[in-house]
Amino acid sequence: MMLIPTHHFRDIERKPEYLQPEKCVPPPYPGPVGTMWFIRDGCGIACAIVTWFLVLYAEFVVLFVMLIPSRDYVYSIINGIVFNLLAFLALASHCRAMLTDPGAVPKGNATKEFIESLQLKPGQVVYKCPKCCSIKPDRAHHCSVCKRCIRKMDHHCPWVNNCVGENNQKYFVLFTMYIALISLHALIMVGFHFLHCFEEDWTNLLQAYGLNRKGPAEARISLREKLQSLKVSSTECSSFSPPTTVILLILLCFEGLLFLIFTSVMFGTQVHSICTDETGIERLKRKNQPRQRAGSWQSVKETFGGDFSLNWFNPFSRPCQPEIPSDKDLVRQVASLSDTDYAETTEEQSEETRDEDSVEASFLKTMPVLSLKG
């Protein structure tokens, strides 16, 4: 049970009828444990496909433009293994973040029978989400895309087509980390490739086509002889023509730089949220709700799954499973208010709710329904 300050939340009537439970449909029979979670959102599905396409494009350029044509086999094998391993972990983390239930609250449990079974006492209230007809536990927020209330919801990310919440935040953090690493690795390899090829092989190849300003003696050498002498040298850089290779590498540079900046910022933001035990929505709304916060190290261990080990970086290992909230955890305690104070608090809460709705529409598209209808 949680104590709610009277200046922050609205004192709610305790009668079950006030919740309008007759409008709620009882929740369906729960599916088996491990049932796949997938959000049918067109924008999110398109963003997820684009994410995979960009990673596979980087894979193609790194392998077929830079590593395979190289004669330095040790360089190619080492960088090929490292890049492919990071790319595999990134895509695996993306799948886990997309297909894992982020912590959805049971839908439609705000029925009259369930509310009456809680046997609310004076000063106790429960909060219902009018959109998904759920009794909301503490720190749960409604996502208008997933159409569910999500425990410890940080934000809805279209790139993983899912909310980032209590159960899949680890996979989202790993996804941003591995994408940042492969972006950095690709940029470094492109830099070395340009330095090695543009200075030597490509300059000589352009000379073979007579695009340089040399004396008449060199111009008398046949083009066929020049190409034969440079055939081996040019294939060390790429099996594609120099213009095509330059275009592919420039596109890879742009992609790598863009995603390196974006995912590094997201990774830092997520780590900060975990260490402070404050989600992005809570930080955005600046609600200093008094609650017991977990320590930084404890919060990190809960997110990544126990004490530090290699499993922290494994997208196939599960984080610590949170305790299933009991019915008592849905009940919150508020101080009693006089009729005058109740009316003033109701008015203040209505203004606050309108402010929250405006934040939802402009940024995160989520609405924490902190009060009941009325």
Helices and strands as residue ranges (DSSP letters): E 2-4, G 16-19, G 21-23, H 42-60, I 61-67, H 73-99, H 112-117, E 124-125, E 128-129, E 134-135, E 140-143, E 148-151, E 155-157, E 162-164, H 169-196, I 197-201, H 202-208, H 216-219, H 223-235, H 242-276, H 280-285, H 296-304, G 310-313, G 327-330, E 332-334, H 339-359, I 360-364, E 366-367
